[in-house]
Structure formats: C-alpha cells, structure tokens
Amino acid sequence: MGEIGLTYIVDDDPLYNFGTKKIIEITAFTKKALFFLNGEEAWEDFRQRVENNEPIPDVILTDINMPLMNGWQLLDKIGEVTLDHPIKIFVISSSINKDEMDKAKKYEHVSDYIVKPLTLDKVKNLKRKIVEGEY
C-alpha cells in the first residue's frame, strides 16, 4: 500500500481515543486520522465521501459496542458499497469472546481482529503489515 493516507478511528470512549491519537502521532501511522464516537458518525462521513468522490479511508479501526450504530452495523453498511479503493478494516475490541472474533472473520472486508489496548508495538506492527501488503 505504501503510505496510509486517511484512517478512521471509530470508538465511543474519549479516553481510548485520546490515547490512540497520541500513539498514532508517535508512530506516524497515517497522514490524517478522523475520530468518530459511533458508527453512525463514521458512516455519514464515509457515505458523503463516496457520493462526492472524495478520498475514502485507507484504514478503519472500529470498536464493536457503541451507541446509535455499533461496529457490526457499520461493517454491514460499508460491505454494501462497491469500492474501487481497497480499505483495510480492523475490529478493535476489549472483548476476547471467540464468537465475536469468529464473527469479525466472516466479514470478507475485515482484515483482522485486534484486542485492546492498542499499544505502540501493536500500532507499529500493524502499520508495517499494512505498508508491506501483509493485509
């Protein structure tokens, strides 16, 4: 993939988002990161970008349990859109429930399931794998 241009971080926890923002800055994970507190906010931005032929995210990091529209609903919505631009989507959750991990793997557009917390090492490794085309 080369460089990661735009990343969506979708999580309803402000403290998690603050820490993630710092880690993304330290690791230079992406050129631009947009944060959304629920799937509905992320979906609206995504939908508008598609309709207006604007750049869509290269990477989406989404939590599962959120208000208004959860991560599963967001994945369903994105899966309904035919895209020329590949997106690497990662479910980021504190849940270690095997059923949820298996459910995430059933989405063909989900690259991986990552257990919180995100750490510097996890983000560095994630970036390396994305850039080198392992995902």
ZAMARLO-226825 format. One record per residue (C-alpha): x, y, z. Coordinates in steps of 0.02 Angstrom, whole numbers. Layout:
residues N
+--------+--------+--------+
!      x !      y !      z !
+--------+--------+--------+
!      X !      Y !      Z !
...
+--------+--------+--------+
end
This chain:
residues 135
+--------+--------+--------+
!      x !      y !      z !
+--------+--------+--------+
!      0 !      0 !      0 !
!    142 !    121 !     31 !
!     82 !    262 !    142 !
!    -79 !    264 !    241 !
!   -170 !    422 !    189 !
!   -329 !    427 !    292 !
!   -379 !    325 !    443 !
!   -547 !    318 !    533 !
!   -546 !    278 !    718 !
!   -722 !    234 !    775 !
!   -743 !    216 !    964 !
!   -859 !    292 !   1093 !
!   -727 !    301 !   1231 !
!   -646 !    475 !   1237 !
!   -501 !    412 !   1344 !
!   -464 !    273 !   1220 !
!   -472 !    399 !   1077 !
!   -352 !    516 !   1167 !
!   -225 !    376 !   1192 !
!   -247 !    313 !   1015 !
!   -220 !    487 !    945 !
!    -55 !    500 !   1039 !
!      2 !    328 !    981 !
!    -43 !    368 !    800 !
!     55 !    531 !    811 !
!    208 !    447 !    889 !
!    210 !    305 !    761 !
!    166 !    418 !    612 !
!     37 !    284 !    571 !
!    -62 !    390 !    448 !
!    -59 !    559 !    362 !
!   -231 !    602 !    431 !
!   -342 !    523 !    565 !
!   -525 !    560 !    592 !
!   -609 !    508 !    755 !
!   -793 !    461 !    769 !
!   -888 !    420 !    929 !
!  -1005 !    295 !    846 !
!  -1033 !    201 !    685 !
!  -1168 !    321 !    627 !
!  -1048 !    470 !    626 !
!   -918 !    368 !    532 !
!  -1047 !    302 !    409 !
!  -1113 !    476 !    370 !
!   -937 !    541 !    334 !
!   -896 !    387 !    231 !
!  -1059 !    397 !    132 !
!  -1032 !    581 !     93 !
!   -854 !    547 !     35 !
!   -914 !    410 !    -82 !
!  -1056 !    517 !   -151 !
!   -942 !    667 !   -177 !
!   -800 !    563 !   -249 !
!   -684 !    619 !   -110 !
!   -542 !    514 !    -38 !
!   -606 !    374 !     72 !
!   -507 !    297 !    214 !
!   -364 !    176 !    182 !
!   -387 !    103 !    356 !
!   -533 !     92 !    477 !
!   -509 !     43 !    660 !
!   -680 !     11 !    736 !
!   -743 !    -41 !    905 !
!   -893 !   -157 !    915 !
!  -1002 !    -93 !   1057 !
!  -1054 !     87 !   1029 !
!  -1216 !    186 !   1037 !
!  -1325 !    233 !    887 !
!  -1236 !    118 !    764 !
!  -1119 !    -18 !    827 !
!   -967 !    -88 !    739 !
!  -1061 !   -234 !    661 !
!  -1190 !   -116 !    586 !
!  -1051 !     -5 !    518 !
!   -966 !   -157 !    439 !
!  -1132 !   -209 !    360 !
!  -1157 !    -34 !    286 !
!   -981 !    -24 !    215 !
!   -999 !   -200 !    145 !
!  -1149 !   -142 !     42 !
!  -1041 !    -16 !    -52 !
!   -943 !    -69 !   -206 !
!   -773 !     15 !   -199 !
!   -625 !     25 !   -315 !
!   -515 !     80 !   -171 !
!   -469 !    -60 !    -50 !
!   -495 !    -22 !    134 !
!   -408 !   -115 !    273 !
!   -534 !   -134 !    414 !
!   -486 !   -191 !    588 !
!   -606 !   -230 !    729 !
!   -526 !   -163 !    889 !
!   -611 !   -228 !   1046 !
!   -578 !   -266 !   1227 !
!   -682 !   -424 !   1205 !
!   -590 !   -589 !   1195 !
!   -753 !   -679 !   1156 !
!   -716 !   -812 !   1025 !
!   -889 !   -790 !    947 !
!   -855 !   -606 !    915 !
!   -683 !   -644 !    844 !
!   -758 !   -776 !    729 !
!   -898 !   -658 !    677 !
!   -769 !   -525 !    628 !
!   -677 !   -652 !    520 !
!   -837 !   -688 !    424 !
!   -834 !   -512 !    352 !
!   -727 !   -526 !    197 !
!   -679 !   -343 !    208 !
!   -613 !   -359 !    388 !
!   -425 !   -384 !    389 !
!   -405 !   -433 !    572 !
!   -473 !   -427 !    750 !
!   -360 !   -339 !    874 !
!   -383 !   -347 !   1062 !
!   -371 !   -183 !   1157 !
!   -275 !    -95 !   1219 !
!   -183 !    -28 !   1069 !
!      0 !     -9 !   1112 !
!    146 !     70 !   1022 !
!    209 !   -102 !    972 !
!     38 !   -158 !    907 !
!     18 !      0 !    803 !
!    196 !     -7 !    734 !
!    170 !   -190 !    687 !
!      1 !   -151 !    610 !
!     74 !    -10 !    505 !
!    218 !   -120 !    446 !
!    100 !   -260 !    394 !
!    -16 !   -139 !    301 !
!    125 !    -49 !    211 !
!    212 !   -212 !    164 !
!     50 !   -285 !     98 !
!     30 !   -423 !    227 !
!   -151 !   -368 !    249 !
+--------+--------+--------+
end
